[in-house]
Amino acid sequence: MLRPDDRGVLYGEGVFETVWIRDGVARLRDAHLARMARSAALLEITLPDPAPLVDEAEARWRADGEGALRLVCTAGPAGGEPVLYATVTPVPEAVIAQRADGVRVVTAEAGVSRERPGWSLTTAKTLSYAANLAARRSAGDRDMLWVSTEGYALESPTAGLVWLSDGVLHGVAGDGVLPSVTVAHLLSEAGGVHGEATVADLDRSDGIWLVSALRGLAEVIELDGRGRARSPWTGRLSRIVSRRPG
């Protein structure tokens, strides 16, 4: 399907989305497809319509299991057409376990400012994920939370960030951060707001969670080696993330 000279292969010039399929339904489908279209536009890629692939994935995936639908669009060869394809695999058991067990997190400076130049692609979900995967490997059995040069929490290599402060749920505002579909949904349903937080702010918060399409909601139970008490909000927020949007 992919030519050796496809720009997605040569340069990582392409975009993707990962969508959670449960009970035969691609959750938050419209929001994921809208983000994929925005990402493709930032890379000046003409995105073929992914809706038929989503329809087929919903029809083919077994209704009693959780599926990870991955939509990929590469830029294609120079002068050629973009290539769009999809895969569906089971959601890994280790990812599902994090919903109940929580995650241990270490912070690391991302080496970037929240103020990004106009050409920056940090708000696009591109195929250039080598740095994200390297960050995860360096964290070992923990997850990583990137921090800007100004000291503000940004995101995990594969998840968005939310935290609870003074009874209000907060999510990163999105300055130079990939806008998380699941975080946006959670804030909307829980009456949350966008905001910013330093690591010290997170330490003082009443709850911290990493949120993504497949992981759902995973509570941070340790931050930079400091254990955290479990939040009574975790069950409520997990139910919001897991229930089928009405």
FENPECOR-V393478 format. One record per pair of residues at least 12 apart in sequence whose ideal C-beta (glycine too) atoms are under 10 Angstrom apart, sorted by the first residue. I is the first residue (numbers start at 1). J is the second residue. Records with the same first field share a line. If there is no record, write none. Layout:
# FENPECOR-V393478
I->J / J
This chain:
# FENPECOR-V393478
1->72 / 74 / 83 / 84 / 85
2->14 / 72 / 74 / 76 / 77 / 83 / 85
3->74 / 76 / 77 / 80 / 83
4->77
5->76 / 77 / 78 / 80
6->74 / 75 / 76 / 77 / 78 / 80 / 82 / 83
7->43 / 45 / 74 / 75 / 76 / 77 / 78 / 80 / 82 / 83 / 127
8->43 / 45 / 72 / 73 / 74 / 75 / 76 / 77 / 82 / 83 / 126 / 127 / 128
9->74 / 75 / 77 / 83 / 127
10->74 / 75 / 77 / 78
11->74 / 75 / 127 / 128
12->74 / 75 / 126 / 127 / 128 / 129 / 130
13->43 / 44 / 45 / 74 / 75 / 76 / 82 / 121 / 126 / 127 / 128
14->39 / 40 / 43 / 45 / 72 / 73 / 74 / 75 / 76 / 82 / 83 / 84 / 125 / 126 / 127 / 128
15->35 / 36 / 37 / 38 / 39 / 40 / 41 / 42 / 43 / 45 / 47 / 71 / 72 / 73 / 74 / 75 / 82 / 84 / 121 / 124 / 125 / 126 / 127 / 128
16->36 / 39 / 70 / 71 / 72 / 73 / 74 / 86 / 125 / 126 / 127 / 129
17->29 / 31 / 32 / 33 / 34 / 35 / 36 / 37 / 39 / 50 / 54 / 69 / 70 / 71 / 72 / 73 / 86 / 125 / 181 / 213
18->32 / 68 / 69 / 70 / 71 / 72 / 91 / 125 / 158 / 181 / 212 / 213 / 214
19->31 / 32 / 33 / 36 / 50 / 54 / 57 / 58 / 67 / 68 / 69 / 70 / 71 / 86 / 88 / 181 / 213 / 214
20->32 / 66 / 67 / 68 / 69 / 91 / 181 / 182 / 212 / 213 / 214 / 215 / 216 / 241 / 242
21->54 / 57 / 58 / 60 / 61 / 62 / 63 / 65 / 66 / 67 / 68 / 69 / 88 / 91 / 213 / 214
22->61 / 63 / 64 / 65 / 66 / 67 / 91 / 216 / 242 / 243 / 244
23->58 / 61 / 63 / 64 / 65 / 66 / 244
24->57 / 58 / 59 / 60 / 61 / 62 / 63 / 64 / 65 / 67
25->58 / 61 / 63 / 244 / 245
26->54 / 55 / 57 / 58 / 61 / 67 / 69 / 71 / 88 / 213
27->66 / 69 / 181 / 182 / 185 / 213 / 216 / 241 / 242 / 243 / 244 / 245
28->181 / 182 / 184 / 185 / 213 / 241 / 244 / 245
29->50 / 51 / 54 / 55 / 58 / 69 / 181 / 245
30->51 / 181 / 245
31->179 / 180 / 181 / 182 / 184 / 185 / 213 / 245
32->50 / 54 / 69 / 71 / 125 / 181 / 182 / 213
33->47 / 49 / 50 / 51 / 54 / 71 / 181
34->181
35->123 / 124 / 125 / 178 / 179 / 180 / 181 / 184
36->50 / 71 / 72 / 73 / 84 / 124 / 125 / 181
37->49 / 50 / 73
38->123 / 124 / 125 / 179
39->73 / 121 / 123 / 124 / 125 / 126 / 178 / 179
40->73 / 75 / 82 / 84 / 124 / 125 / 126
41->124
42->119 / 120 / 121 / 122 / 123 / 124 / 125 / 126
43->73 / 75 / 82 / 121 / 124 / 126 / 127
44->75
45->73 / 74 / 75 / 76 / 82 / 84 / 124 / 126
46->73 / 75 / 76 / 81 / 82
47->71 / 73 / 82 / 84
48->73 / 81 / 82 / 83 / 84 / 85
49->84
50->69 / 71 / 72 / 73 / 84 / 85 / 86
52->84 / 86
53->69 / 71 / 72 / 84 / 85 / 86 / 87 / 88
54->69 / 71 / 86
56->69 / 86 / 88
57->69 / 70 / 71 / 86 / 87 / 88
58->88
60->88
61->88 / 89 / 90
62->88 / 90
65->90 / 91
66->90 / 91 / 92 / 93 / 95 / 96 / 214 / 216
67->87 / 88 / 89 / 90 / 91 / 214
68->87 / 88 / 89 / 90 / 91 / 92 / 95 / 213 / 214
69->86 / 87 / 88 / 89 / 213 / 214
70->85 / 86 / 87 / 88 / 89 / 214
71->84 / 85 / 86 / 87
72->84 / 85 / 86 / 87 / 127
73->85 / 86 / 127
74->127
75->127
91->213 / 214 / 215 / 216
92->214 / 215
94->215
95->158 / 212 / 214 / 215 / 216 / 218
96->214 / 215 / 216
97->218
98->143 / 159 / 210 / 212 / 214 / 215 / 216 / 217 / 218 / 219
99->215 / 216 / 217 / 218 / 219 / 234 / 238 / 241 / 242
100->218 / 219 / 234 / 238
101->218 / 219 / 221
102->208 / 209 / 210 / 217 / 218 / 219 / 220 / 221 / 222 / 228 / 230 / 231 / 234
103->141 / 142 / 143 / 145 / 156 / 159 / 208 / 209 / 210 / 215 / 218 / 219 / 220 / 221 / 222 / 223
104->139 / 140 / 141 / 142 / 143 / 220 / 221 / 222 / 223 / 224 / 225 / 227 / 228
105->139 / 142 / 143 / 144 / 145 / 156 / 159 / 161 / 202 / 208 / 210 / 218 / 220 / 221 / 222 / 223 / 224 / 225 / 228
106->138 / 139 / 140 / 142 / 143 / 144 / 145 / 222 / 223 / 224 / 225
107->139 / 144 / 145 / 146 / 147 / 151 / 153 / 154 / 199 / 202 / 223 / 224
108->135 / 138 / 139 / 144 / 145 / 146 / 147 / 157 / 224
109->146 / 147 / 148 / 149 / 151 / 154
110->122 / 131 / 135 / 144 / 145 / 146 / 147 / 148 / 149 / 154 / 155 / 157 / 176 / 177
111->131 / 146 / 147 / 148 / 149
112->146 / 147 / 148 / 149 / 150 / 154 / 176
113->148 / 149 / 150 / 152 / 175 / 176
114->148 / 149 / 150 / 151 / 152 / 154 / 172 / 173 / 174 / 175 / 176 / 177 / 196
115->148 / 149 / 150 / 175 / 176
116->148 / 175 / 176 / 177
117->176
120->176
121->178
122->154 / 155 / 174 / 175 / 176 / 177 / 178
123->174 / 175 / 176 / 177 / 178 / 179
124->178 / 179
125->178 / 179 / 180 / 181
126->178
129->157 / 158
131->146 / 157
132->144 / 146 / 155 / 156 / 157 / 158
133->157 / 158
134->157
135->156 / 157 / 158
136->156 / 157 / 158
137->157
139->156 / 157
142->222 / 223 / 224 / 225
143->156 / 157 / 158 / 159 / 210 / 215 / 218 / 220 / 222
144->156 / 157 / 158 / 159 / 210
145->157 / 159 / 161 / 199 / 202 / 208 / 210 / 220 / 223 / 224
146->161 / 177
147->198 / 199 / 202
148->175 / 176 / 177 / 196 / 198
150->175 / 196 / 198
151->196 / 197 / 198 / 199 / 200 / 201
152->172 / 173 / 175 / 177 / 195 / 196 / 197 / 198 / 199 / 201
153->172 / 177 / 196 / 197 / 198 / 199 / 201 / 202 / 208
154->172 / 174 / 175 / 176 / 177 / 178 / 196
155->171 / 172 / 174 / 176 / 177 / 178 / 179 / 180 / 183 / 210 / 211 / 212
156->180 / 210 / 211 / 212 / 215 / 218 / 220
158->210 / 212 / 213 / 214 / 215
159->180 / 182 / 183 / 209 / 210 / 211 / 212 / 213 / 214 / 215 / 216 / 217 / 218
160->172 / 174 / 177 / 178 / 179 / 180 / 181 / 182 / 183 / 184 / 186 / 187 / 209 / 210 / 211 / 212 / 213 / 215
161->177 / 180 / 183 / 197 / 202 / 208 / 209 / 210 / 211 / 220
162->180 / 182 / 183 / 186 / 187 / 190 / 192 / 195 / 205 / 207 / 208 / 209 / 210 / 211 / 217 / 220 / 233 / 237
163->192 / 195 / 197 / 201 / 202 / 204 / 205 / 206 / 207 / 208 / 209 / 220 / 231
164->190 / 192 / 205 / 206 / 207 / 208 / 209 / 231 / 232 / 233 / 234 / 237
165->193 / 195 / 197 / 201 / 202 / 204 / 205 / 206 / 207 / 208
166->205 / 206
167->206 / 233
168->190 / 191 / 192 / 193 / 195 / 206
169->183 / 186 / 187 / 189 / 190 / 191 / 192 / 193 / 195 / 206 / 207 / 209 / 233 / 236 / 237 / 240
170->183 / 187 / 192 / 193 / 194 / 195 / 196 / 197 / 201 / 202 / 205
171->183 / 184 / 186 / 187 / 190 / 192 / 193 / 194 / 195 / 196 / 197 / 209 / 211
172->194 / 195 / 196 / 197
173->193 / 194 / 195 / 196
174->194
175->194 / 196
179->194
180->210 / 211 / 212 / 213
181->211 / 212 / 213
182->211 / 212 / 213 / 214 / 215 / 216 / 217 / 241
183->209 / 210 / 211 / 212 / 217 / 241
184->211
185->211 / 213 / 240 / 241 / 245
186->209 / 211 / 216 / 217 / 237 / 238 / 240 / 241
187->211 / 240
188->240 / 245
189->237 / 239 / 240 / 241 / 243 / 245
190->233 / 236 / 237 / 240 / 241
192->237
199->223 / 224
202->220 / 223 / 224 / 228
203->223 / 224 / 226 / 228
205->220 / 223 / 228 / 231
206->228 / 229 / 231 / 232 / 233
207->219 / 220 / 228 / 229 / 230 / 231 / 232 / 233 / 234 / 237
208->220 / 221 / 223 / 228 / 231
209->231 / 233 / 234 / 237 / 238 / 241
211->237 / 241
212->241
213->241
215->241
216->237 / 238 / 240 / 241 / 242
217->233 / 234 / 235 / 236 / 237 / 238 / 239 / 240 / 241 / 242
218->234 / 238
219->231 / 233 / 234 / 237 / 238
221->234
